């Protein structure tokens, strides 16, 4: 039988929850402050005890972050986290995919331009450095439009 991480079947302290979810205690507190996690009541003179579902929710948040979702987007996904809202979750994921693909296109164009600049420098152009010269030029007209475009 493969080794599985042990989970506490009883409510756990914040330290135990953080450890089981693979996050820092301060991350748990931060998620509580911004409303992604509920803070359990503190018994009089006692320590807060977190239910096992807290670990599941923390793992959900961390995995969504690794997929590029912002905390606001994760908040929406958490609301949709049931079988009834799969279509809406798919829509959010499709939007994120379109954004990632757009960024990849932009990064490929950037990579091409940087390769050109490095190649011009490697070609041993006489005079000033082609990289520094290019960086000193005013931006092209289309770049100026994009800078001012609302996001």
C-alpha positions as CSV (number, residue, x, y, z in Angstrom):
1,X,0.0,0.0,0.0
2,X,1.5,3.4,-1.0
3,X,2.4,5.9,1.7
4,X,-0.3,8.5,2.0
5,X,-0.1,11.6,4.0
6,X,-1.9,11.2,7.3
7,X,-4.8,13.4,8.0
8,X,-6.1,14.2,11.4
9,X,-9.7,13.0,11.5
10,X,-10.3,15.4,14.4
11,X,-10.2,19.2,14.2
12,X,-6.6,20.5,14.1
13,X,-4.7,23.5,15.1
14,X,-3.7,26.1,12.5
15,X,-0.1,24.7,12.5
16,X,-1.3,21.2,11.7
17,X,-3.7,22.5,9.0
18,X,-1.0,24.6,7.4
19,X,1.5,21.6,7.4
20,X,-1.0,19.2,5.9
21,X,-1.9,21.7,3.2
22,X,1.7,22.5,2.5
23,X,1.4,26.2,3.3
24,X,2.7,28.6,5.9
25,X,0.6,29.5,8.9
26,X,0.7,33.1,7.8
27,X,-0.9,32.0,4.5
28,X,-3.8,30.5,6.4
29,X,-4.2,33.7,8.4
30,X,-4.0,35.8,5.2
31,X,-6.7,33.8,3.5
32,X,-8.9,34.2,6.6
33,X,-8.4,38.0,6.5
34,X,-9.4,38.2,2.8
35,X,-12.4,35.9,3.3
36,X,-11.2,32.8,1.4
37,X,-11.2,30.8,4.7
38,X,-13.4,31.0,7.7
39,X,-11.8,31.3,11.0
40,X,-13.3,28.9,13.5
41,X,-14.4,30.3,16.8
42,X,-11.9,30.4,19.5
43,X,-13.1,28.7,22.7
44,X,-12.7,30.8,25.8
45,X,-9.0,30.4,26.9
46,X,-8.5,27.8,24.1
47,X,-7.0,27.3,20.7
48,X,-9.0,27.5,17.4
49,X,-9.6,24.0,15.9
50,X,-10.0,23.8,12.2
51,X,-12.1,21.1,10.5
52,X,-10.5,18.7,8.0
53,X,-12.3,20.6,5.1
54,X,-10.0,23.5,5.7
55,X,-7.1,21.4,4.4
56,X,-9.1,20.5,1.3
57,X,-10.0,24.2,0.7
58,X,-6.4,25.3,1.2
59,X,-5.2,22.7,-1.4
60,X,-7.9,23.9,-3.8
61,X,-6.7,27.5,-3.5
62,X,-3.0,26.6,-4.0
63,X,-3.7,24.4,-7.0
64,X,-5.8,27.1,-8.6
65,X,-3.0,29.6,-8.0
66,X,-0.6,27.3,-9.7
67,X,-2.9,27.3,-12.7
68,X,-2.7,31.1,-12.8
69,X,-6.0,32.0,-11.2
70,X,-5.9,35.2,-9.1
71,X,-7.3,35.2,-5.6
72,X,-10.5,37.0,-6.8
73,X,-10.9,34.3,-9.5
74,X,-10.4,31.6,-6.9
75,X,-13.0,33.2,-4.7
76,X,-15.5,32.8,-7.7
77,X,-14.3,29.2,-8.2
78,X,-14.9,28.4,-4.5
79,X,-18.5,29.6,-4.8
80,X,-18.9,27.3,-7.9
81,X,-17.3,24.3,-6.2
82,X,-20.1,21.8,-6.7
83,X,-21.4,19.7,-9.5
84,X,-24.2,22.2,-10.3
85,X,-21.8,24.9,-11.4
86,X,-19.4,23.0,-13.7
87,X,-20.4,25.1,-16.8
88,X,-19.5,28.4,-15.0
89,X,-16.2,26.9,-13.8
90,X,-15.4,25.8,-17.3
91,X,-16.1,29.3,-18.6
92,X,-13.7,30.8,-16.0
93,X,-11.1,28.2,-17.0
94,X,-11.6,28.9,-20.7
95,X,-11.2,32.7,-20.1
96,X,-7.9,31.9,-18.2
97,X,-6.8,29.7,-21.1
98,X,-7.4,32.5,-23.6
99,X,-5.4,34.9,-21.5
100,X,-2.5,32.5,-21.1
101,X,-2.5,31.8,-24.9
102,X,-2.4,35.6,-25.5
103,X,0.5,36.0,-23.1
104,X,2.3,33.2,-24.8
105,X,1.9,34.9,-28.2
106,X,3.2,38.2,-26.7
107,X,6.1,36.4,-25.1
108,X,7.1,34.7,-28.4
109,X,7.1,38.1,-30.1
110,X,9.2,39.5,-27.3
111,X,11.6,36.6,-27.6
112,X,11.9,37.2,-31.3
113,X,12.7,40.8,-30.8
114,X,15.3,40.1,-28.1
115,X,16.9,37.5,-30.3
116,X,17.2,40.1,-33.1
117,X,18.8,42.6,-30.7
118,X,21.3,40.0,-29.4
119,X,22.2,38.9,-32.9
120,X,22.8,42.5,-33.9
121,X,25.1,42.9,-31.0
122,X,26.8,39.6,-31.8
123,X,27.3,40.8,-35.4
124,X,29.8,43.3,-34.1
125,X,28.0,46.4,-35.3
126,X,30.4,49.3,-35.2
127,X,29.6,52.3,-33.1
128,X,27.1,52.3,-30.3
129,X,25.5,49.2,-28.9
130,X,22.4,48.2,-30.9
131,X,20.6,47.0,-27.8
132,X,21.1,50.3,-25.9
133,X,20.3,52.3,-29.1
134,X,17.0,50.4,-29.5
135,X,16.1,51.0,-25.8
136,X,16.7,54.7,-26.2
137,X,14.3,55.1,-29.2
138,X,10.8,56.4,-28.7
139,X,8.2,53.6,-28.8
140,X,6.5,52.8,-32.1
141,X,3.0,54.3,-32.5
142,X,1.2,51.0,-31.9
143,X,3.1,50.5,-28.6
144,X,2.0,53.9,-27.4
145,X,-1.6,53.0,-28.1
146,X,-1.3,49.7,-26.2
147,X,0.2,51.4,-23.2
148,X,-2.8,53.7,-22.8
149,X,-5.3,50.9,-23.5
150,X,-7.5,50.2,-20.5
151,X,-7.0,46.8,-19.1
